[in-house]
Structures are given as C-alpha cells and as structure tokens.
Amino acid sequence: MAEGNGLQVLPPGAGYGIVIGIGGFFAALMLSITWMQNRYTAFSTHQAEEFNTASRSIKPGLIAAGIVSYGICGPMWYGATGSFQILLFAIIAIKIKAHAPGAHTFPEIVLARHVGACLVLGGSQVVAALTNMNVYAACFLIPLVVAVYVIVGGLRSTFLCDYTHTVILFLAIFIFGFLLYSTSPIIGSPSAFYDLLVSASQQMPIARNTEGSYLTFRSVDGLIFAVDLLVAGFSTVWLDQAYWQRAIASRPETSVRAYLLGGVAWYGIPFGFATAMGLGCAALTSNPSFPTYPQPLTSAQNAAGLSSPATAIALLGKGGAVLMLLLLFMAVTSSTSAELIAVSSLLTFDVYKTYIHPASSSQRLVQISHAGIVIYALVLATFCCILNAAGVNLTWLLTVLGVIVGAAGLPVGLVLLWPRMSTVATIASPWIGLAMGLIAWFVTTVKRSGSITVDTTGDVTNAVAGNLASCGGGAVVAFVLTFIFPKQHVSTHVRDIERANKIKGIKAPTAEPASPGPQHSPEEVTDAEKAAEISTAKDGPPDKHEKPPKSSAEAEAVVPTGNELVDYLEAKQMEPMDPELVKKGEKLAVAFNWVYLLIALILVPFTLFGTGYIFNKAFFTGWIVVSFIWVWVSMLICVIYPVVESAGALKHITGGLWMDTMSLSGRSKPRARQAYGTA
C-alpha cells in the first residue's frame, strides 16, 4: 500500500498543500486576530514593547500550550525530563521579575549584571517521507510561511499561534488515543494492546531491556537517553530566548504559576502521545495494514521520527497520514514562530540597540525586528538543509545537543540565581565547558566505536559522556573561576549605567529640583510608589491628557503613538516585583521542583528500573489509563483555562465586532476604539 520508503501514501502535492495551504490559512487567521487586537485593545503591534514582549501582560494559561526503541520507559523519561526543565525555569521567571523587570532578552540581563532547528529538520523529513515532497523545499517553506504572521503580529501572535495549534494538536491526540484504546478493529482495547506488545517482545526483542521486553522499565539505553535528554533540556530551555521571552511577557504576579502549569501540561503530551503511538508502532508491525509490513521500521526510520506516522497509517490509512502531517505541521510551526520572534529580539535589542543605534525609536526597533525575522528564517532553512545533506536526523540532534550548547546552561542561570557570579566566570565557563564536552565526546566515540561518523557520534552512550562533561564542566568551572576571579565588571559610562538601571528597574534620579515639603523616609516613598502602582493597575493607564511619567533619560526619548497604554508602558520604568511576593513565588517554585524531582525522576522510575519489573496486563492497563488522564489534564490547562481567564477580553472584542457589523448595515454608529488592556 505504500511506495518508495514504505511510508509514502500521499502524493507530493499533499505535502505542498499542507505546508503552503494550511500555512497560508494560519497566516490569514493571525492577520485577522492581529487586526482585531490593534482595533479593539490597547496593545499595538507597531510598538517594540508589544511586538517583542507582548506588553508583559500574557496570562499563565496561554504560556502553559517516537521513542519506540526503549519500550514503555521512553515516553515517561521524555516527559519527566522535559517537564523538569520547564518547572525549573519557574525559578528563573521569578528572578527576572525581581531583578530584571525591564529586560527584553536574556543577554540584556547578563549585560546589566556585568555591564529552533530541531523541529524544522524533523518535520521536513517526515513530510518528505509521507508525501515524497522535496525535503529542501519543506525546510525553506515552513519557516518562511511562519515568518509572515510573526512579522505582522509580533510576540503576542506566537502565543495565539501556540494556542490555536495546541487545540488542533489535542484533537489529533484524542483521535489516535480513542482509536487505539477503544474503537479500532485491529487493537481497540488495552488488553489487546498488551497482547500485541508481548508478541512484539518475542519477535523483535530490545537489546539491554529485561528479557528484551517492551513492557519493562529496565532499559539501559533508555536510561542513558534520559540522561542525554536531561542535559539537553538545560540548553533547549535555559538558553532558549523563547522561554526567557515568555517569562518577560508574563504578568509578574503569575509568572511562577505559568511555568508550573506549563510543566505539568507538557508532561502529558509526550507521556500520553508517545505511549500510544510509539508502542503502537511495535504492536502493529505484524499487522498487514502496517506500511512496511512484513518488515519493521529500520533504525534510520525510527531515528527520523517515523514510528508515529507509521502507526497513524496502520490505523487510518491515508487519513492517518493526513492527520499526522497536520499534527506535525502544528507542532513545527508553533515552535518556529516562537524561535523567529525570539531571535529577532536578540538581533534588535542585543545587537542593533546596544551597539548600532541606542537612541532608536520604537517604530524603528519594530522594523529591525521584522528584518531579523526574515534573516533568521532564511538562516534556519539553510542550516536545516545542510544538516539533512549531512545525514543528520532529529534523534541525533536531541542526543548531542547538550554537548554543543549545554556548557552555557547553568552559567547563564547562575547569573540570576547566584549574585556572586563573576564576569570572568560568566564569559569563560561556557567555552571551557564546551571544550571539555567535545573532548569527552570524541574520545569516547573513537574508543568505543573506532571512528567518528554521524552514526557513531549519535550513539547514546558515546553522547552521554560529552553531555555530562559539557554541562557539568561548565557549572564547575563557573564556580571555580568566580572564586579565583571574583570581580564583577561595572561600567562607568553614563549610557551603560542608564541601560543597566532600566533593565534592573532602578529609577534614575531626575534633574528637577525637589520642591519644599515634608520629607519622607525611603520606606514611606516606597509605600507611596506601591500605592501609585496599585492605583494604576486598578484604574488602567493614565488619562490621555496626562503625560506618561518620565523616570529616566531613556523614557524621555519615547515617541508618542496616541495609544495611551502603550505610551505608558514605553515610558514607564518597570519596577522590580514586591520582595514579599518574590519570596512566596520562590518558595512555591522550589518546593514544587523538589516534590517533582523526588517522585517523577527518582521514586517512580528508579523503583521500576531497579526491580526489573515486567508489566502484567492489569498494571499496563492502569498505566494506559493514567497516561490518557494526564492528556486530559494537559488539555484543560492549555485549551480551557486560557479561555476562562481571558473571558473579559474575548467579550470585549466580540462586542466590538458586533457593533462594527451593525454599523455596516446602518443600524448603529461605528464603535469608537476603546482600549482593553488586560487581554
């Protein structure tokens, strides 16, 4: 039933249709949403503050939106290690609000203290495998299509894109889940699923698993891969500007809650989906509907992420391939949109504004952001083409990612978490850690495998040596260099001081003479400022006839836009979060992470690993039920909760659309633009 590689069940036109057609549809959808945002709310995407940070007002529900080779442990290890990085970032998020409330990017935070290729490549390879679409065309079309709506909508459009794509993602997951566990004539129940996996364990045993079983947690390669994922997580999360940007964009009072909810929700997707589709691949290999029947998928096909598409084809034929392509496209474009706006922010604020034109207007910064999006889309596409030509696949990238960039993960985090972190340690420790990781990786590869190739360097055991040396080396060197060279560089240049103060939320002294009157203590002044902040939060932005507060020289350079709230945010000095709220947030984040670490990463997996237990049918059924329930919990957090918490904004926009519609028919006057600033 399949052609070529055994998985091509759709014509090339289907691949182009999904990438261009559906991409164009979402571009039009995002353009419409952006138009409504600009017309009916106070958030204008023509301003740098809104374009790059979503006016720091994103609510937590909107932020929170194939490992068959290791058996049943793979999905849980992937979910547990990935979620842990997001939960740990909750601590970073609260530190940003406390110590760098005015930052746009994480290099700005480093500067103030001391003066996305994976999914695009993997998605392109899967699209090419299912449709025979040219993989290089897919590599270019995916980021360029996404760039269209990111340019128009800015950061807020990536949140809206994430939400829209997540809704479709969960619909697809539920379709496949219900098919596997209840309605499919070829499986249709956890009991039949279990029997098929027992048969697969006998016909295709997994090396270094207890009795070669798919139903055991004792998988040596699975454990090593979990370590690789854990180390890679520090690079994909702690060094990802997209995560930092979401922390910057979130509301100060809910930033911790956003990442805790996001971590819980993220767990359910790989745990539930990979349990169904990854193990489903093994279970269905002996079925005539399987695309490569009677042969199993090759190791190269598994490494390219084709186990889930193969399961989808076995369950639904061509319809399964289309649904899988749609699901894949949603995941890839959602990630790509976040990376495009993140990298453009780095180019805008850390290159252009810092070194080229510090006094740029907001409108000019938006133009630079647009150019940065296009440049990065082309660079990303070219890089993915190079990786594909070199024979690199998604699994290889995930396995070795920690070696390449993991050395910088902990040092960057320590800039916020450890006040003593020195300038020399901040600059040097990532490079020294990288050198240690590369040496350990290549030496281990040569000694164990005899040569250095794409296949040997991608071996999980070879890669784990480099991952641990890189990540651990970077952390150890950071502490050692801080004690040897403890000095923190402090610039005396006025512009550098103003920029650092702006990022840290420190008010600059004004040139206006103090008027005579009663003197206040610092505590009284702080209380008065807090009262003013509370009043502003309750009553909205200042009256349109009042001038925005000018608390620094930089604020005075702001170009008025006519949008009261945006002008207010542009001119206002972002103040650090209240210390009491910071303490409460830190306690919650630290406690949650400790509980998660002890239960999800130590107690449950290592108990199952240590005993070598092979699941019986009752235990497996319970495992399936828990994984599917977790998918429902994730759906409630990512799909339902954002609608509930944004009900006011949705009602306001709907009312505006209704009034404008009525005005077109002559039944009422056009509605004046009324700002809604809490969306």
C-alpha positions in Angstrom: 0.0 0.0 0.0 3.0 2.3 0.3 5.7 3.4 -2.1 9.4 4.1 -2.1 10.4 4.0 1.6 7.3 2.2 2.6 5.7 5.2 4.1 4.8 7.4 1.1 1.0 7.1 1.0 0.3 10.6 -0.2 1.3 12.5 -3.4 3.8 15.3 -3.3 1.0 17.8 -3.8 -0.4 16.9 -0.4 2.8 17.9 1.2 2.9 21.3 -0.6 -0.8 21.7 0.1 -0.4 21.3 3.8 2.8 23.4 4.1 1.6 26.3 1.9 -2.2 26.0 2.0 -2.6 25.5 5.8 0.3 27.8 6.4 -1.4 30.4 4.4 -4.7 29.9 6.2 -3.0 30.4 9.6 -1.2 33.4 8.3 -4.5 34.9 7.3 -6.0 33.9 10.6 -3.2 35.6 12.6 -3.5 38.7 10.4 -7.2 38.9 11.3 -6.5 38.4 15.0 -3.8 41.0 14.9 -6.2 43.5 13.2 -8.8 42.9 16.0 -6.1 43.3 18.6 -5.0 46.6 17.2 -8.5 47.9 16.8 -10.3 46.7 19.9 -7.5 46.5 22.6 -4.8 48.8 23.8 -2.0 46.6 22.5 -0.5 47.8 19.3 1.9 45.6 17.4 3.5 48.7 15.9 5.4 49.3 19.2 8.6 47.5 20.2 7.3 46.8 23.7 4.2 45.0 22.4 5.9 43.3 19.4 8.8 41.8 21.5 7.3 41.4 25.0 3.5 41.4 24.4 3.5 44.3 26.8 4.4 41.9 29.6 0.7 41.1 30.1 0.4 37.4 28.9 -1.6 35.3 31.4 -0.3 31.9 32.6 -2.8 29.7 30.8 -1.7 30.9 27.4 2.0 30.4 28.2 1.5 26.8 29.5 0.3 25.4 25.5 8.6 8.4 18.6 10.8 6.6 21.3 9.8 3.1 20.5 13.4 1.8 20.7 13.4 1.9 24.5 9.9 0.4 25.2 7.5 1.7 27.7 10.1 3.7 29.7 10.8 6.0 26.7 7.6 8.2 26.9 7.9 8.6 30.6 11.6 9.5 30.6 10.9 12.1 27.8 8.0 13.6 29.6 9.7 13.6 33.0 13.0 15.2 32.0 11.4 17.7 29.6 8.8 18.9 32.2 11.5 19.2 34.9 13.4 21.9 32.8 10.2 23.9 32.4 9.4 23.6 36.1 13.0 24.7 37.0 12.5 27.7 34.8 9.8 28.9 37.1 12.6 29.9 39.5 14.3 31.8 36.7 11.0 33.5 35.8 10.5 34.9 39.4 14.2 36.1 39.4 13.6 38.0 36.2 10.6 39.8 37.7 12.6 40.5 40.8 16.0 41.6 39.4 15.5 42.4 35.7 11.9 43.6 35.2 12.8 45.9 32.2 14.7 43.3 30.2 13.7 42.2 26.7 16.2 39.3 26.2 18.5 37.2 28.5 21.8 38.8 27.1 20.4 42.1 28.4 20.2 40.6 31.8 23.8 39.3 31.6 24.8 42.8 30.3 23.1 44.5 33.2 24.8 42.3 35.7 28.3 42.6 34.1 27.9 45.7 32.2 14.8 26.0 16.9 16.4 23.9 14.1 15.4 20.5 15.6 11.7 20.6 14.8 12.0 22.2 11.4 14.5 19.5 10.3 12.5 16.6 11.8 9.2 18.0 10.4 10.7 18.4 6.9 12.0 14.8 6.9 8.6 13.4 8.0 6.7 15.4 5.4 9.2 14.2 2.7 8.8 10.6 3.8 5.0 10.6 3.8 4.5 12.6 0.5 7.8 12.5 -1.3 7.8 16.3 -1.2 11.3 17.7 -1.7 12.8 17.9 1.8 14.8 21.0 0.9 11.7 22.8 -0.2 10.0 21.8 3.1 13.0 23.2 5.0 12.6 26.6 3.3 8.8 26.8 3.1 8.0 26.0 6.7 10.0 28.9 8.4 9.1 31.4 5.6 5.3 30.7 5.8 5.5 31.2 9.6 7.5 34.4 9.2 4.5 36.1 7.5 2.3 36.2 10.6 5.1 36.7 13.1 6.1 39.8 11.2 2.6 41.2 11.5 1.6 40.0 15.0 4.8 40.0 17.0 5.2 38.0 20.2 1.5 38.0 21.0 0.8 36.3 17.7 3.2 33.5 18.7 1.1 32.9 21.9 -2.1 33.0 19.8 -0.4 30.7 17.3 0.6 28.3 20.1 -2.9 28.2 21.4 -4.6 27.6 18.0 -2.1 24.9 17.2 -2.4 23.3 20.6 -6.2 22.9 20.1 -5.6 21.0 16.9 -2.8 19.0 18.5 -5.0 17.8 21.3 -7.8 16.9 18.8 -5.4 14.7 16.9 -4.1 13.1 20.1 -7.6 12.3 21.3 -8.5 10.8 17.9 -5.5 8.4 17.9 -5.9 7.6 21.6 -9.6 6.6 21.3 -8.8 4.6 18.2 -6.0 2.6 19.9 -7.7 2.1 23.3 -11.4 1.6 22.3 -12.6 1.7 18.7 -10.0 0.4 16.3 -10.8 -3.1 15.0 -7.1 -4.0 14.9 -6.4 -3.1 18.6 -9.3 -1.4 20.3 -8.5 -2.1 23.9 -5.6 -2.0 26.4 -5.9 -5.8 26.8 -5.4 -6.4 23.0 -2.6 -3.8 23.0 -0.8 -5.7 25.8 -1.1 -9.0 24.0 0.4 -7.5 20.8 3.3 -5.9 22.8 4.1 -9.3 24.4 4.2 -10.8 20.9 6.4 -8.0 19.6 8.8 -8.5 22.5 9.3 -12.1 21.4 9.6 -11.3 17.7 11.6 -8.1 18.0 13.3 -8.0 21.4 15.0 -4.8 22.5 18.7 -5.2 23.4 19.6 -4.4 27.0 16.0 -4.5 28.1 14.9 -7.1 30.7 14.1 -10.2 28.6 14.0 -7.9 25.6 10.6 -6.7 26.6 8.7 -3.6 25.6 6.9 -3.8 28.9 9.7 -3.2 31.3 11.3 0.0 32.7 14.7 -1.6 33.0 16.2 -0.4 29.7 19.9 0.5 29.9 19.8 2.5 26.6 16.6 4.2 27.8 18.2 5.4 31.0 21.3 6.7 29.1 19.0 8.5 26.6 17.1 10.0 29.6 20.4 11.5 30.9 21.1 12.9 27.4 17.6 14.5 27.4 18.1 15.9 30.9 21.3 17.6 29.9 20.0 18.8 26.5 17.0 20.2 28.4 19.2 22.8 30.1 20.3 24.0 26.7 16.9 23.9 25.0 15.1 25.7 27.8 17.6 27.7 29.9 19.4 29.0 26.7 16.2 29.4 24.6 15.3 33.1 24.2 11.7 31.9 23.5 11.4 30.7 27.1 13.0 33.9 28.5 10.7 36.0 26.4 7.7 34.2 27.7 8.9 34.8 31.3 9.4 38.5 30.4 6.0 38.7 28.8 4.1 37.1 31.7 2.5 39.1 34.4 4.7 39.5 37.5 2.2 38.1 39.9 1.5 34.9 37.8 4.9 34.2 36.2 5.7 31.3 38.5 2.2 29.8 38.2 2.5 30.0 34.4 5.7 27.8 34.3 4.4 25.4 36.9 1.2 24.8 34.9 3.2 24.6 31.7 5.5 21.9 33.1 2.5 19.8 34.3 0.7 20.2 31.0 3.8 19.5 28.9 4.3 16.1 30.7 1.1 14.8 29.4 1.8 15.3 25.7 4.9 13.1 25.3 3.8 10.7 28.0 0.3 10.1 26.6 1.1 10.5 22.9 4.3 8.5 22.7 2.8 5.7 24.9 0.0 5.3 22.3 1.8 6.0 19.1 5.3 4.8 19.9 4.3 1.5 21.5 1.5 1.3 18.9 4.2 1.1 16.2 5.7 -2.0 17.8 2.3 -3.6 18.4 1.1 -3.1 14.8 4.3 -4.1 13.0 2.9 -7.6 12.4 -0.5 -6.3 11.0 -0.9 -6.2 7.2 -2.1 -2.6 7.5 1.3 -1.6 8.7 3.1 0.5 5.9 6.3 -1.6 5.8 4.6 -5.0 6.5 6.0 -7.6 7.0 9.2 -5.7 7.8 9.6 -3.5 10.8 10.8 0.1 10.5 14.6 0.4 10.1 16.7 2.0 12.8 17.2 5.0 10.4 13.4 5.4 10.0 12.9 5.2 13.8 15.6 7.8 14.3 13.9 10.1 11.8 10.7 10.1 13.9 8.7 7.9 11.6 7.3 5.5 14.2 4.2 7.6 15.0 3.4 8.3 11.3 3.6 4.5 10.6 1.1 3.9 13.5 -1.2 6.5 12.1 -1.1 5.0 8.6 -1.8 1.5 10.1 -4.9 2.9 12.0 -6.4 5.2 9.4 -4.6 4.7 6.1 -4.2 7.9 4.1 -6.5 9.7 6.6 -4.0 8.9 9.3 -1.1 10.2 7.2 -3.0 13.5 6.6 -3.9 13.8 10.3 -0.3 13.1 11.3 1.0 15.7 8.8 -1.4 18.3 10.2 -0.4 17.5 13.8 3.3 17.7 12.8 2.8 21.0 11.0 1.1 22.4 14.1 3.9 21.5 16.3 6.7 22.6 14.0 5.2 26.0 13.1 4.3 26.7 16.7 7.9 26.2 17.7 9.3 28.0 14.7 7.1 31.1 15.3 8.4 31.4 18.9 12.0 31.0 17.7 11.7 33.6 14.9 10.4 36.3 17.3 13.0 35.3 19.9 16.0 35.5 17.6 14.7 38.8 16.1 14.6 40.2 19.6 18.2 39.2 20.2 19.2 41.0 17.0 17.1 44.0 17.8 18.0 44.7 21.4 21.4 43.0 21.9 23.0 44.0 18.6 21.2 46.9 17.0 20.0 48.9 20.0 23.1 48.1 22.1 25.9 48.7 19.6 24.5 50.4 16.5 21.7 52.9 17.4 21.0 53.1 21.1 18.5 56.0 20.7 16.2 54.2 18.2 12.5 54.9 18.3 10.0 52.2 19.0 8.9 52.1 15.4 12.5 51.7 14.1 13.0 48.8 16.5 9.9 47.1 15.1 11.4 47.5 11.6 14.6 45.9 12.7 12.7 43.0 14.3 10.9 42.4 11.0 14.2 42.3 9.2 15.6 39.9 11.9 12.7 37.5 11.4 13.3 37.3 7.7 17.0 36.8 8.1 16.7 34.1 10.7 14.0 32.3 8.7 16.5 32.1 5.8 19.4 31.1 8.1 17.3 28.4 9.8 16.1 27.0 6.4 19.7 26.9 5.1 21.0 25.3 8.3 18.4 22.5 8.2 19.2 21.8 4.5 22.9 21.4 5.5 22.0 19.0 8.3 19.8 17.0 6.1 22.5 16.7 3.4 24.9 15.5 6.1 22.6 12.7 7.1 21.6 14.2 10.5 18.2 13.4 11.8 16.0 14.6 14.8 17.2 11.9 17.2 20.9 12.7 16.6 20.2 16.4 17.3 18.4 15.6 20.6 21.1 13.2 21.6 24.1 15.5 21.1 22.5 18.9 21.7 23.8 19.0 25.3 27.4 18.5 24.1 27.3 21.5 21.9 25.5 24.1 24.0 24.9 22.5 27.4 28.0 24.1 28.9 26.3 27.5 28.9 23.0 26.4 30.5 23.9 26.5 34.2 26.3 29.5 34.0 23.5 31.6 32.4 21.1 30.5 35.1 23.6 31.4 37.8 23.8 35.0 36.6 20.3 35.4 38.1 20.4 32.7 40.8 23.8 33.5 42.3 24.7 37.1 43.0 28.4 36.4 43.4 28.8 35.1 39.7 31.8 37.0 38.4 32.3 38.5 34.9 35.2 36.2 34.1 33.2 33.1 35.0 30.2 34.3 33.0 32.3 34.8 29.9 34.8 31.9 30.1 32.9 29.0 31.7 30.7 28.1 28.7 33.7 27.9 26.4 35.8 25.8 28.7 32.8 23.5 29.3 32.3 23.2 25.6 35.9 22.2 25.1 35.6 19.6 27.8 32.4 18.2 26.3 33.8 17.9 22.8 37.0 16.1 24.1 35.0 13.6 26.1 32.5 13.0 23.3 35.1 12.4 20.5 37.5 10.4 22.7 34.6 8.1 23.9 33.4 7.7 20.3 36.8 6.7 19.0 37.5 4.3 21.9 34.1 2.6 21.8 33.2 2.8 18.1 36.5 3.0 16.3 35.8 6.1 14.2 34.0 9.4 14.2 30.9 9.4 11.9 27.3 10.7 12.2 26.1 7.2 13.3 28.9 6.7 15.9 28.7 10.2 17.4 24.9 9.8 17.7 25.2 6.7 19.8 23.6 7.4 23.1 26.4 6.0 25.2 29.0 8.0 23.3 27.0 11.2 23.5 26.3 10.9 27.3 30.0 11.3 28.1 30.1 14.5 26.1 26.8 15.7 27.5 27.8 15.2 31.1 31.3 16.7 30.6 29.9 19.8 28.9 27.1 20.6 31.3 29.0 19.5 34.4 32.2 21.1 33.3 30.5 24.5 32.6 28.9 24.5 36.0 32.1 23.5 37.9 34.3 26.0 36.0 31.8 28.8 36.7 32.1 28.3 40.5 35.9 27.8 40.3 36.5 30.9 38.2 34.2 33.0 40.4 36.3 32.2 43.5 39.6 32.8 41.6 38.4 35.9 39.8 35.6 37.3 41.9 35.4 40.8 40.3 32.2 41.9 38.6 32.8 44.5 35.9 30.9 47.7 36.4 30.9 50.3 33.6 31.2 54.0 34.5 29.8 55.1 31.1 26.5 57.1 31.6 24.7 55.3 28.8 25.7 51.9 30.1 24.5 52.8 33.6 21.2 54.1 32.3 20.6 50.9 30.3 21.5 48.7 33.2 19.2 50.6 35.6 16.4 50.4 33.1 16.8 46.6 32.9 17.0 46.2 36.6 14.1 48.5 37.3 16.2 51.1 39.2 14.8 54.6 38.9 17.2 57.2 37.6 17.4 60.5 39.5 15.5 63.3 37.8 17.0 66.7 37.1 14.0 68.5 38.5 14.7 70.3 41.8 12.9 68.9 44.8 10.0 71.0 46.0 9.9 72.0 49.6 7.6 70.0 51.7 7.5 67.2 54.2 10.4 64.7 54.0 9.7 61.0 53.6 11.7 58.0 54.6 12.7 55.5 51.9 10.1 53.2 53.3 7.4 55.9 53.0 8.4 56.7 49.5 8.3 53.0 48.5 4.9 52.7 50.0 3.7 55.7 48.1 5.1 54.3 44.9 3.4 51.0 45.6 0.1 52.8 46.2 0.5 54.6 42.8 1.2 51.3 41.1 -1.8 49.6 42.7 -3.9 52.6 41.7 -2.6 52.3 38.1 -3.3 48.6 38.0 -6.9 49.2 39.1 -7.8 52.3 37.2 -5.9 51.5 34.0 -3.5 53.7 32.2 -3.2 57.4 33.0 -5.7 59.9 31.4 -4.9 60.6 27.8 -4.4 64.3 28.6 -1.7 63.4 31.1 1.9 62.9 30.0 3.4 59.5 30.7 5.9 59.5 33.7 9.4 60.3 32.7 11.5 58.4 35.2 14.7 58.2 33.2 16.5 59.8 30.3 15.6 56.9 28.1 11.9 57.4 28.8 12.1 60.9 27.5 13.2 59.7 24.1 9.9 57.7 23.6 8.0 58.7 20.5 4.3 59.2 21.4 1.9 56.9 19.5 -1.5 58.1 20.5 -2.1 54.7 22.3 -2.3 55.6 26.0 -1.4 52.2 27.4 1.4 51.5 25.0 2.9 55.0 25.6 2.6 54.4 29.3 4.4 51.1 29.1 7.1 52.5 26.8 7.8 55.4 29.1 7.3 53.8 32.5 10.2 52.4 34.5 9.4 48.7 35.1 9.8 48.2 38.8 11.1 45.0 40.5 8.5 42.7 41.9 7.5 43.2 45.5 10.1 41.3 47.7 7.4 39.5 49.7 5.8 38.2 46.5 9.2 37.1 45.3 9.8 35.1 48.4 6.4 33.4 48.1 7.0 32.7 44.5 10.4 31.3 45.1 9.2 29.0 47.9 6.4 27.7 45.7 8.7 27.0 42.7 11.5 25.4 44.8 9.0 23.2 46.8 7.2 22.1 43.6 10.5 21.2 41.9 11.7 19.2 44.9 8.5 17.2 45.0 8.6 16.6 41.3 12.2 15.6 41.3 11.7 13.1 44.2 8.6 11.5 42.7 8.7 11.8 38.9 12.5 11.5 38.4 13.7 9.3 41.3 11.0 7.3 43.2 8.7 6.0 40.4 11.2 5.4 37.5 14.1 4.0 39.6 11.8 1.7 41.6 10.6 0.3 38.3 14.1 0.2 36.9 15.7 -1.4 39.9 13.2 -4.2 40.2 13.3 -5.0 36.5 9.5 -5.5 36.7 7.8 -6.5 33.5 4.3 -5.1 33.4 1.4 -7.5 33.7 -1.9 -6.8 31.9 -3.6 -5.1 34.9 -0.6 -2.9 35.6 -0.3 -2.0 31.9 -4.0 -1.1 31.7 -3.6 1.2 34.7 -0.5 2.8 33.1 -2.5 3.5 29.9 -5.4 5.0 31.9 -3.1 7.3 33.8 -1.3 8.5 30.6 -4.6 9.2 29.0 -6.0 11.1 32.0 -2.8 13.2 32.0 -3.5 14.1 28.4 -7.0 15.4 29.5 -5.4 17.4 32.3 -3.0 18.9 29.8 -5.9 19.8 27.6 -7.7 21.5 30.4 -4.7 23.6 31.3 -3.7 24.5 27.7 -7.1 24.8 26.0 -9.9 25.5 28.5 -8.0 27.6 31.1 -6.8 30.3 28.7 -10.4 30.9 27.5 -11.7 31.1 31.1 -9.1 33.6 32.2 -9.4 35.8 29.1 -13.2 35.8 29.1 -13.3 39.6 29.6 -11.1 40.3 26.7 -13.0 37.9 24.4 -16.3 39.5 25.4 -14.9 43.0 24.7 -13.6 42.1 21.3 -16.8 40.2 20.4 -18.8 43.3 21.4 -16.6 45.5 19.2 -17.0 43.2 16.2 -20.8 43.2 16.7 -21.1 46.9 16.9 -18.9 47.4 13.8 -21.1 44.8 11.9 -24.2 46.6 12.9 -22.7 49.9 11.7 -22.1 48.4 8.3 -25.8 47.7 8.0 -26.7 51.2 9.1 -28.3 50.1 12.4 -25.8 51.9 14.6 -22.9 54.2 14.6 -19.4 52.8 14.3 -17.9 51.9 17.6 -15.1 54.2 18.8 -11.9 52.4 19.5 -12.0 51.6 23.2 -8.8 50.2 24.7 -9.0 46.9 26.6 -5.7 46.4 28.3 -5.9 43.2 30.2 -6.0 40.6 27.4 
